[in-house]
Amino acid sequence: MADDKGKDRERGLESALRRKLLMGLAGLPALAMMPRGAFAAAPTSAVNTTGLAVTDTEVTVGILHSATGTMAISETGSIQAEKLAIAQINEMGGVLGRKIKVIQEDGASDWPTFAEKAKKLLVNDHCAAVMGCWTSASRKAALPVFEQYNGLLYYPTFYEGLEQSKNVIYTGQEATQQILASLDWVAKEKGAKSFFMVGSDYIWPRTSNKIARKHIENVLKGTVSGEEYFPLGHTQFNSVINKIKLKKPDVIFADVVGGSNVAFYKQLKAAGIDLNKQTLLTISVTEDEIDGIGGDNIAGAYSCMKYFQSLKNPNNEKFVAAFKKMWGDKTVIGDVTQAAYLGPFLWKMAVEKAGSFDVDKVAAASAEIEFKEAPEGYVKIHPNHHLWSKTRVAKALPTGQFEVVYESPELIEPNPFPKGYQ
């Protein structure tokens, strides 16, 4: 019966998310986040030498996220952000004088489906680039396809690192920018020494927690009193919550993902765990997930991300206003949503720097590209195809928003292969 209720809840979430995505473009703002380009449309034969879907007036890109299934609660925002960015770019004149046409595919929260749809977008549709994936499992499933068919993927999610590909631009944070920074903060500010880890059972949480454990034990000289994993879509957490209550860790370190977060945080509260007293640090909950969890159920928890909707800067104020105008006043914007928004702009800048849509030329031109109009603040692409970015820790409020309590003083250089953590 509990499983049926969980499925009903998931179907309800999917229906609401699908309704969001079916909203029209009537709310598209007359907003230029970047200067309008003065690119005349060069002959297609000059800017497309590898058979991509590029005409004299149009260039085709793919969007590949989960619009259905347990991950839709997290990935819907990425779809919305990418469509906003593309609409804004088209309003500015497009890329090399060509408007962007979108082909969207649904990964359906199923990793083999991501690989299948990636192949369709590259082989059948000849997309010049793809904005897509969310979980590391979906990325790992699709990566061999992008490398085999020489496609270009803009991947928006914070992830475990330990990867670098010519065919991927990673617009989210890797482990040293998120996991290590958050652990250092909680050890310093909360005096934390003992940690209990709870994660979803796939590559990102397991690898992230392996990295976290090494840092806790070897650098912070702390202890891990428990480490538990649950399948994606899992909705019964009472057993592990009882273990947490018995162990009494200084910190619950959580990397539960997708729709499972709704059950996890509601059950924590129902069990009497007050997150204003029990420190919980998550590296997987953004405003997008809280929209489903409910602010009252997670208030007091800390999240480590590079972006929060509440950031105070002119770029973000414009972005939030444009996002809400397009998708509705009640929509919220999380870290991965913002990172997804960066993808089309970074691709546009790389194409125009290269003077070509050819993947090899765009990939080669990507290093050192700067995006000064990013909602999170200035970012730059590193030669390793990750972004220099700041990291931030914020406290969840009952309103569903976050209050930033820490920001790194400088941009953190991406280091996807940190010594001692592999």
N, C-alpha and C positions, 0 to 999 in steps of 0.2 A: 504493500500500500504506500509506504514511504517513497519507494522508487517511482510509483505512478505519479505521486504528487510532484516529485522532482521533475519528471518528464513534462507534466502539465505546466510547471513553472517555466521550464526551458522553452516549451512551445509558445507560451505567452510572451516571453522575452523576445523570441524570434519574430513574432507577429508585430510587436511594437517597433522592433528595429527595422523590419521590412517597410513598415509604413513611413518611417523616417526617410528611408532611401528612395521612396517613390515620390517624394516632394519634388516639385518642378524647380526650374532655375529662375522662376519669376523674381526671387529675392536676390539675384546676383547684383552685387554692388558695383557702382562705377568707381572701383578702387584700383589704383595702380600701386602695388606694393614695391615695384621696382620701376626704374626709368623705362619709358617706352623705347624699344629698340628701333634703329633706323636701318634694318636689314631689308634690302631688296631681295626678292626671291631669285636666288641664283639658279641656273639650269639644274634640273633634277639629276642629270647625268654627272654633274660635277659634285653634288653633295650626297649622292647615294650610289655607291659603286658595288654594293654587296647584295642587291635585290631586296632591300627592305620595303615596307609599305609606305612609300613616299611618292607623292605626285607633285605637280607644280603648285598645288594649292593646299595640300593636306599631308599630315604625317600621322601614322597610327601608333598608339601606345596601348599597352594592356594594363588592366587593374585586376589583381588576383588576390583576393582575400576571402575569408569565410563570412558569407552573408547569412548562412544558416548553421545550425549545430551549436555545440556548447561554447565555441569561441566567438560566435557572432556578437556577444555582449561586449567583447573587447575590440573586435576588428571593424565593426561598423563605422566607428569614428575615423579610421584610416581611409575607408572608402569615401566618406564625406569630405575629408580634408584634401584628398587627391583630386576629387572632382572640383572643389573650390579653387585649388591652385591652377588646375588646367583651364577652368573657365576664366580666371583672371589673366592667365597668360594669353589666351585667345583674344580677350578684350584688349590686350596690349599689342596685338598684332601677330601673335603666334611665335613660332621658332623658325628662324631663317626665312621669314615671310610666309610660313605655312601654318594653318590652323591645326590644332591637335584633335584628332578623332580618337575616341576611346572604345575599346572592346573590353567588356568586363566579364570575368569568369568567377564562379563560386568554388572556392576550395572545400567548402562544406565541412570544415573541421576534420578533414580526413587527409592524412599525409600522402597516400598514393594518388589521391585526386589532385593534389597540388602539382605533382610531377606530371600527371596526364594533361592537366590544363595548361601548364607551362609549355609543354611540347606543342600543344595546339596553337598557343599564342605566337610561338617562335616559328614553327614549321608551316602551319597552315595560314596564319594571319600575318606573318612576317613583321611583327611589331618591332619598332625601333628601340623600344625600352619597355620594361614592365615594372610597375609599382606594385609590390606585393609581398606576400607571406606575413606571418606574425610570430607563430611559435618557432623555436629552433628546429623542431621536428619537421615542420612544413618546409623550412628553408633547406634543411639537410636533404630532404626528399627531392626538392626542385633543383638544387645546386648542380648536380651532375648534368641535368638537362640544359641549363644555361651554359655550362662549360662545353658540353658536346656540340651545341648548336650556336655557340658564340653569341648568346643573348646578353642583355644588360639588365640586372635586377637592382632596384632601389629598395632596400630592406629597412623598415622603420623601427624595429623593436630593440629595446635594450636586450643584451644577450650575454652569453658566457665568455665570449671571445674565443681564443684558440682557433681562429680561422681568418683567412685572408684570401681573396680571389680577385683576379683581374675583372671578373664578370659581375662583381657585386660592389655597390656603394652602400656602406652601412651608416644610416643616418641616426640610429639610436646609439646608446652608450654600450661600451664593452665592460667587462668585469672590473678592471682597475678603476674605471671612472664612476662606477656605481656601487658595487659590492664592497670593495676595500674602503672606499671613502665613507660609506654609511657605517661600517663596523668601527672605523676609527672614531667617527663622531659619537656613536652611542657609548663606546668605551670611555671616552673623555668626558662627555656631558652627563652620563648616567652612572658612571663607575661600574659598568657591566662587566661581569666575569663569567657568568654561566649562560648558556644559550640552548634553546630547544628549537630544532628546525622542523618545519612542516611544509611539504611541497607537493606539487602534482608530479605524477610518475612519468616523466619523459626526460629527454636529454638536458634541457635548460635548467630545471630545478636541481637535478642530480649533479650536473657539472658545476653549477653556481654554488651549491652547498659544499661540494668538494673543495672549491677555491676558498669559500668562507671558513670552512673548518681549519684549513691550513693556516689561514690568517689568524683565526681565533687562538689556535693552539701554539703556533710558532712565533707569532709577532705580538699578540695581545696577552699571551700566557694565560688564556682563559680555558674553559672547558665546554664541551658539548654534551649536555645531559640526555639528549634524545634526538632522534632523526627519523621522521616518518614520511612515507609517500603514499599518494592515493591516485587512482585512475582519473583521467580527465572526465569531468561530468559527475564525479562522486558527490554525494549529498549527505553522507552520514559521518559526522566527525566527533560524535560523543565519546568514543573510546579514546581517541588521542587527546581530547580535551581533559578527560579524567587523568590521563598520564601527566599532562602539563600541570594540573592542579596538585598532583602528588610531588612532582619534581621541584616545583616552585622556582623556575629559572629566572634570572634577572631579565632576560629578553626572550620573547617568542620571535624567532626569525622566520618569516613566512614568505614563501614563493608559490602559493597556490594560485592557479590561473583560471581564467574564463568564468563560466557560470558557477563553478564550485565555490567561488568566493561568497556568493549569496548565502549559501547554507553554512559555510564555515564561520562567518562573522555573526550571523544571527544565532548560531548555536553557542558561540563563545559568550555572547551576552546573556542568553538564556541560562547558561551554566553559572552565571554570577561573576564572570571575569570582567572587571571594570578596567578598560584600557587607559583610563586616566591614572590608574594606580599600577597596573601591570604593564610594563613597557613591551610594546609589540612594534617591531620594525619590519616593514614589508618592502620588497623590491618588485612587487607585481601588481599593486593596486593603484590605479589612477582615478581621476574623476569619472571616467567612463564606467569603471567597475562599481564605484560608489553609487552611481545612478541606479544600479540594480540592487546593491546591498542595502542602501538606505543610510543616510548620514548618521542617524542615531545609533545604528548598530556597529559603527566603526569609529565613532568620535573618540579622540584621544590617541589613536594609533599614529605611528610615524611612517612616512613613506620617503624613499630616496629615489629621486628622479632628476632629470635636467630641466624639466619644464612643469609648471603648474599654471592653471588658468588664471590664478590670482596675481601673477607676476605684474609688477608695475613698471611698464616701459612703453613708449609710444608705439613701437612695432606690435607689441602684444595687444594693446588697446584696439588698434586697427584690425588686427587679425580676429580677435574675439567678436568685434562688431560685425565684420564681414561674414564670419562663420554662422553667427546667430541669424543674420539677415537671410542667409541662404537656406539654413536648415531649421530655423525656428528658435524662439527665445528660450525654450526649455532645454535645448541641447547643451551638453557639457563637453569640455575639451580636456583630454588627458595627454600625458607625455607622448605616447606613441602616435596619437592623432596629430600632434604638432610636428613630430618627426616625419610623419607621412607627408605632411604639407610641404616639407622642405624638398622632397624628392623631385617633383616636376620642375621646380625652380633651379635646383642644382643641375639637373639634366639639361635644361634650356641653356644655362650658362656654359656648360661643357661643350654642347653642340656648337654654340656660337663662337666659342673660343677655338674649337677645332675647325670650324667652317665646313662641317660635314656631319651627317647622321651615322656614318660608318662606326660600328661599335668599337673597333680597335682604336680609332682616332679619338672618339669621345672618352674612352677609358684613359687613354694616354693624356688627354687634356684636363682630366678632372683634378689632379693633384694641385694643391695650393689655391683652388677656387674659393673665394670668400663670398659669404652671403651676409651682408650687413643688415638686411631687413628681416632676418629670422625673428619670429616671435619670442624665442628664448633669449635673443641677443645674438651678437656676432658669432658666426661659426665659420670654420675653414676645413676643407678636405685635406687630410694628411696623405702623403704618398702611399700609406698602407690602406687607403680607401675608407678609413674611419674618420669621424669628425673630431676636431678639437672642440671641447665644450666645457661649460661649468657643470658642477654637480650641486644639487640642492636637497635639503631635508626639510620636510614640512609636516605639520600636525593636522590630522583630519578633524574637521569641524562638523557639528551636527547639521549644518546647512548643505553638506556634500562637497564643500570646497576645502581648500587647504590653506593653512597659515605657514609661510616659509619661516623656518627658525634658523636655518644655516645655508650659506652660499659660499662655495669655494672662492677665494679671493681672485684667482686667475683661472684661465682656461686650462683644462687638464689634457695633456697630450695622450692620445689613444695608444695603448700598448697591448694589443691582443695576444701577445705571447710573453707574459711576465715570467721572469725567472723564479723558480721555486714554487710555482703554482700549477705546473702542467702534469 
